[in-house]
């Protein structure tokens, strides 16, 4: 064979190989970019940033559980049992409000009409630019979320999509393994990989000191809160009154608030939270929950793996408490409404400003 024929033969073989590989990824579609799961294939749900968009677009559901790592250990089956729904769980660990709001928009744009959205609103993400993305967590897979078919090559020839997902799926199919996908109870479940203890929550802290100075509310930070809430919390809810949005501030431990007080930032964080709450209260389909007053939980540091992340039992408790409130049972300590907002905020501030944080260490 001449060098020229060898070159063209190699080129054709390479093109055919790439088409075959891309075709296998297209057919299995492990990230649900093109379609819902094929019933005869088994799909491992493992990659939030790569699979959540497709799950939201193509799965069959009428409720969404979403948020940061604060919602990873939630049980979709528990939520379904209490609310009579068929839910998906699509958490985005470490994500900004914008990333989560953009995914919610995908649900409606793809023809879904969820009855409920359960979503956590992290304190640590309140004061962020409304357009901020977590680029420090790796490349954002825009080729999966945009509508440009040309850059789909980044998906169809993606090494992880081929090696980690497509090949095992095809092997399982040829072996006759049962189809399906990882349950939404198991998807993103992290509790078994972490140690929950007082020592972990305190992270070596031996005391909480009084603040050397009190830091006041900054105009630029309040502007960020306002724009962040307007663009990334209220945007979808304001356009879809048919959906009940169950927004909750996660029960960060009292050690978190003790650290804020020591740094002189507690009062201003409460002001930022107040601003967010007052904006959300303008919409009847937004139900606001906060767990600061539940010190049986938040002061029990053995339930935490750091200052903020709680164990799976607390995750279950959150769903139960919200379900009780939605079903009309007494829950004034966690549900914030137009009628009790000032009372709640006053009591919350009084608790957090006067709490004996050193009692957490003793």
N, C-alpha and C positions, 0 to 999 in steps of 0.2 A: 504494500500500500504506500502510495506516495505521501509525502509530508502534507500536501494540500488536502488530499482525501482524508488523511488521519485527523487533521485539524477540524474539517467540517463534520466528520463523523463524531468526534468528541464533542463538538458544539451541539450537535443534534441530540446526542445522548444526555448531555447536561441539561438541555432544555426539557427533554422528555422527563428526566428525573425530577426536575424542579416542578414541572406540571403535575407529576404523580404525587409528589409530597404535598403540594398546595391543594390538590384535589382531595387527598385524604383528610387534611385539616378542614377543608370546606365541608366535606361529608359528615365528619364527626362533630365539627363545630364545638369544641370544648368550652369556649367562652361565650356561646350563645349569641354570637354576633349576627347571625343570619336567621335563626329560627329557634323555636322551643326545643327541648331535648327530644331526641329520637327515643321512642319507648323501648327499643331493643338494645340500647347502649347504656352503660353505667357511667355517670358523670361524677367525678370527685369535685366537690366545691371546696376550694382552698384559697383562691386568689381574689381578694376583695376588689382591688382596683381593676382587675382584668375581667372579672365575671359579673360584678354587680350590675353594670349597665345592661348586659344581655339578660340577666335574670329579671330586671325591672321591665325590660321591653317585652320579653317573650313568654314569661311564665304566666300561669293562670292563678289569679289571687284577687282578693277584695280587701286586703289590709296589708300595711307595711310597717315593719319594725326597723328603725334605722337610727343612726347616731354614730358616735365614736366607739372606742373600746369599752365605753360604759354600757353598751348594749350587746356586747359580744356574747355574754353568757345568759342572755334572755332565752326563754323557751317559747318557740313559736306555737307549739302544741298547747302549752298552758294558756297563752293569749287566746288561741282559737277556742279552747274549751270555755273560757270565761266570757268571751265576746261573740261567740257563734260565727267565727270568720274562717277564712282560708288564707293564711298570711304567709308572706315571705319575710325573711330577715336579711337585710343588706347593710351591715355595719361597715363603716370606713374608719379603721383605726387611725387616730391622730388627725383626722380630716378637719378642715375648716368648715364653717357654716356654709360657705359657698359650694363646696364640693357635694355636700349632702343635699342642699337645695336643688342643685343642677340635676342630681339623680331623681329627685321627686318630680321635677318637670318632665323627665323622660317617661314616667308612668302615665301621665295624662296625654302626652304627645303620642304615645303608642296605643292609645285607645282604652286604657284602663280607667276605672272609676272607683278607687278604693273608698270603702266606708270609713276606715280609720287609718290614721298615721300616728304611730307611737314613736316619738323622737326625743332624744336627750339633748339638752342645751348646756354644754360645758361652760362653767365659769371661766376657765382658762382661755376660752376662745371668743369671749364677748368683745374684748377690745382688740379687734383685728380689722385690717383693711377689708372692705367688702369684696374685693377681687382677689384676695390672697388664696393661693393654692400651696399645698405642702410639697414643694418641689424637692425638698431635702430627703424625701422618702423614695426618690428615684424618679425616672422619667414618667410623666403623666401620659397614659396611653390614649392620646387623642385619636389615633387611627381606629380605635374601637368605638369612640363616642361621636365622631363626626360623621358626615354623610358623604365623604369623599371616597369613592370606590378605588381610586388609584393607589392610595396608601394602604389598602388592605393587604398588600404584599408583605407588610411588616407583621401582619398576623398570620397569613397563610404560610410564610416561611420562617416563622418564629421558632427558635430552637426549643424553648420550653413547651410551646404548644405542641410541637412534634414529638419530642422525646418524653416529656413528663406526662402528657395527656393523651395525644392521639395514638401513639403506638400501644400503650397499655390498654386503651379502650378497644382497639382493634383485636388485640390478643384475647382480651376477655370475651369479645363478641364471637371470635372463632372457637373459643372453648365452650360456648353456650352459656356463659354466665348471665344471670338475670339483669335486666335493665333497671334504670332508675337513677337516683342521685342522692348524694349526702343529704340527710334530713336537715331542716333548718334549726333543729335543736342542737345538732352537732356542728353545723357550719360555724366556723370562727370561735367555737368554744375553747376558752383558754384556761379555765379555772384549774384544771388538773395539772397544768404546767407551772403553777405558781405556788408560793408559800404565803399563807395568810397568817399574820401574827402581829402582836403589838410591837415587837422588835422591828419588823419590816416597816410598819407604818411610821414609827418614830425615826427610823434610819439613823440611829446613833445619837439622837437629840437627848440631852440630859435635863434641859429646862426650857421654859418659855419666859422671855424677858419682856418687860414693859417697853413700848416703843420710845426711841429717842426723839422722834418727831412724828407728827401726823401729816401725812401727805394728802393734800386736797384734790378735789376733782379737777382734772385738766380739760380745758375746752377741746383740744384736739382729740383726746381720748373719748370724750362724750360724743363728739361728732362721729368717730369711728363706730361706737356702739350703735348710735342711731341709724347710720347708713347700713351697718351690718345687719341689724334686725329688719330694717325696711326691705333690703334687697334679698336677704338669705333666710328669713324666717316668715315674714308676712307675705312675700310675693306670691307663692303658690296658694297659700291659705286664703288670701283675699280673692283669688280668682275661682276658687272651688268651694263655695259654701255647702255643697252637698257632702263634703268630707269633714269628719270630726278630727281635728288635729290635737292629739294628746301630747302636749309639750311638757317636759319635766326637767327641772334642775336636779342633776344627780346628787345623791346623798354623800357628798365628799365628807371625809372624817373631820372630827373637831380639831384634829392635829393640823389640817390644812388651814382652818380659820385662825388657829393659834399662831401659825407662821405668818399669816397676813397681818394679824394684829401686831406682832412683834416688829414687822417691817414698816408699820405705820400705814398700811394699805387697806385695812379692813373697811373703814368707813366709806372710802371712795368706791370700793368694789360693790358695796351694798347700794350705793347710789346708781351705779351702772346697771345693776340688776333691777332696781326700781324702775329705771327708764325703760328697760326691755319689757318689764311686766306691764307698765302703763300702755305701751304701744300695742302689746298683744291683746289687752283687754278690750280694745276697740272692735274686736271681731268675735261674734257669738260662737263661731265654729272652732275657736281656739280655746281649749281647756288647759289651764296652767296648773302644774303641780310642783311643789317644792317640799323637801324633806328635812329642812334644817332643824325643825323643832323636835324631830324624832331622835332624841339623844340616846334612847335605848339602843339604837342602831349606830349612830354616828360617833358615840363616845366609847363604843366597844371596839377597840382597835384590833382585836383578834380577828375581826371580820375583814380586814384590809391587807393588801399586799404593798401598799404605799399610802400616801396621804389621801388618795382619791379613789383608787380601784378597790371595789368591794367584791365579796365572794358570790357564788351562784345562789346562795340562800337569800342574800339581800336582793339579787336580781329578781328572784321569784316573789319576794315580799313586795317589791315595787309594783309588779303587775297586779298582784292581789289587791293592794291598797287602791290603785287607780280603778280597778274593776269595781270595787266596793263603792267608790265615789260615783262612778258612772251609773251604777245601779241604784243610786239614791240613798245609800247607807251613809251614816254619819262619818264625815271625813274632813271636818273643818280645819284640822291641823295640817293638811297637805294640799287642799284645793284652794287656789286663790281666785276670788271673784271680785266683781265691782263692789259688792256689798262688804267684803271683809278685807280688802287689800290694805287699807291703811292700818287696821288692827294687826294684820299679819306682819306687815313690815316693821311696825313699832315693836312687836313682841320678838321678832327675829333679831332686830338690832339690839334690843335689851339683852337677849340671851347671849349673843356673840360678843358684845362689848364687855359684859360682866362675867363671863364664864371663867372658872378657875382652870385654865389650861394645864397648869402643872399637876392637877389631879389625874391627868391622863398618864403621867409618868410614875406617880407613886404606886 
